[in-house]
Amino acid sequence: MKIFDILDKLQMQIENAAYVPFTSRVMLERDEILDYIDELRAAIPEDISEASRIKDNEEKIRRQAKLEAGSMIRDAREQKNQLLEAQNITKQANQRAEDMIEQAESQVIRIQAKSMDYISELFTKAQEEMKQALALMEENKRQLKEKKEDLLKVKKAQ
């Protein structure tokens, strides 16, 4: 995710910043830090777009599963009708066609359930990544605020 790359750059900037002599404070380039924050703001909508693409994929998978299921059911029913039209049809052939329809419907349900599980997993992963990114941003924001307050205290003390 782009957010993590930007956060890594921001962290590297802070870690590599020059220390204020005789303190544990560092000096940061204000414009660079603000640029990173702007990049983060721009990256968040991209991650939201990614979640939207995942949702669209879910719909596509469902539609495809329904199409395949419909095709399987139609094929099973066509086979049933052909068997019934044939001269040597028995009850056994009719039952076989019904079983095929039931199997097709069961398979449709399994395919849909699997696709829903897959989409749910994708959403969970995306949600966790976004939670981590937000938590990291909050922590960085808090640290920046603390550093700012420390810098202001140093300035007042001088």
C-alpha positions in Angstrom: 0.0 0.0 0.0 1.3 3.4 -0.8 0.4 4.7 2.6 3.0 2.5 4.2 5.7 3.6 1.8 5.0 7.2 2.6 5.0 6.5 6.4 8.3 4.7 5.9 9.8 7.8 4.3 8.4 10.0 7.0 9.9 7.7 9.7 13.2 7.7 7.9 13.2 11.5 7.7 12.6 11.6 11.5 15.2 9.0 12.3 17.9 10.6 10.1 17.1 14.2 11.2 20.0 16.2 12.8 19.9 16.4 16.5 19.7 19.7 18.4 23.0 20.1 20.2 22.9 18.8 23.8 19.3 17.5 23.5 17.5 14.4 22.2 15.4 16.6 20.0 15.8 16.6 16.2 15.4 19.3 13.6 13.1 18.5 10.7 12.5 20.1 7.4 9.0 21.5 7.8 8.2 21.5 4.0 9.3 17.9 3.6 7.2 16.7 6.5 4.2 18.7 5.2 4.8 17.1 1.8 4.7 13.6 3.3 1.4 14.5 5.1 -0.1 15.7 1.8 1.0 12.5 0.1 -0.7 10.5 2.8 -3.9 12.5 2.3 -3.7 11.7 -1.4 -3.0 8.0 -0.8 -6.0 7.3 1.4 -8.5 7.7 -1.4 -6.5 5.3 -3.5 -6.8 2.7 -0.7 -10.5 3.4 -0.6 -10.7 2.9 -4.3 -8.9 -0.5 -3.9 -11.6 -1.5 -1.4 -14.2 -0.5 -4.0 -12.4 -2.6 -6.6 -12.5 -5.5 -4.2 -16.3 -5.0 -3.8 -16.7 -4.9 -7.6 -14.8 -8.1 -7.9 -17.1 -9.7 -5.4 -20.1 -8.7 -7.5 -18.4 -10.0 -10.6 -17.6 -13.4 -8.9 -21.2 -13.6 -7.7 -22.6 -12.9 -11.2 -20.2 -15.4 -12.7 -21.2 -18.0 -10.2 -24.9 -17.4 -10.9 -24.2 -17.6 -14.7 -22.3 -20.8 -14.3 -25.0 -22.2 -12.0 -27.8 -21.2 -14.4 -25.9 -22.9 -17.3 -25.4 -26.0 -15.2 -29.0 -26.1 -14.3 -30.1 -25.5 -17.9 -27.8 -28.2 -19.1 -29.1 -30.7 -16.5 -32.7 -29.9 -17.4 -31.9 -30.3 -21.1 -30.4 -33.7 -20.5 -33.5 -34.6 -18.5 -35.8 -33.5 -21.3 -33.8 -35.4 -23.9 -33.9 -38.5 -21.8 -37.7 -38.2 -21.3 -38.2 -37.7 -25.1 -36.2 -40.8 -25.8 -38.2 -44.1 -26.3 -36.4 -46.1 -23.7 -36.8 -43.8 -20.8 -37.5 -45.2 -17.4 -38.1 -43.8 -14.0 -34.4 -44.4 -13.2 -33.4 -41.9 -16.0 -35.8 -39.3 -14.7 -34.5 -39.7 -11.2 -30.9 -39.3 -12.5 -31.8 -36.0 -14.1 -33.4 -34.7 -10.9 -30.3 -35.7 -9.0 -28.1 -33.8 -11.5 -30.2 -30.7 -10.9 -29.9 -31.1 -7.2 -26.2 -31.5 -7.5 -25.9 -28.5 -9.7 -27.9 -26.4 -7.2 -25.8 -27.7 -4.4 -22.7 -26.8 -6.3 -24.0 -23.3 -7.0 -24.5 -22.8 -3.3 -21.0 -24.1 -2.5 -19.5 -21.8 -5.2 -21.4 -18.8 -3.9 -20.4 -19.6 -0.3 -16.8 -19.9 -1.3 -16.8 -16.7 -3.2 -18.4 -14.9 -0.3 -15.8 -16.3 2.1 -13.1 -15.1 -0.3 -14.5 -11.6 -0.6 -15.0 -11.5 3.2 -11.3 -12.4 3.6 -10.3 -9.6 1.2 -12.4 -7.1 3.1 -11.0 -8.2 6.4 -7.4 -7.9 5.2 -8.1 -4.5 3.7 -9.8 -3.4 6.9 -6.9 -4.5 9.0 -4.4 -2.8 6.8 -6.4 0.4 6.9 -6.6 0.2 10.7 -2.9 -0.3 11.0 -2.3 2.6 8.7 -4.6 4.9 10.7 -3.0 3.8 14.0 0.4 4.5 12.6 -0.7 7.9 11.4 -2.2 8.7 14.8 1.1 7.7 16.5 3.2 9.7 14.1 0.9 12.7 14.6 1.2 12.4 18.3 5.0 12.1 18.1 5.1 15.2 15.9 3.0 17.1 18.3 5.3 16.1 21.2 8.4 17.1 19.2 6.8 20.4 18.4 5.9 21.0 22.0 9.5 20.1 23.0 10.9 22.5 20.4 8.7 25.3 21.7 9.8 24.6 25.3 13.4 24.7 24.2 12.8 28.0 22.4 11.1 29.5 25.5 13.9 28.3 27.8 16.5 30.1 25.7 
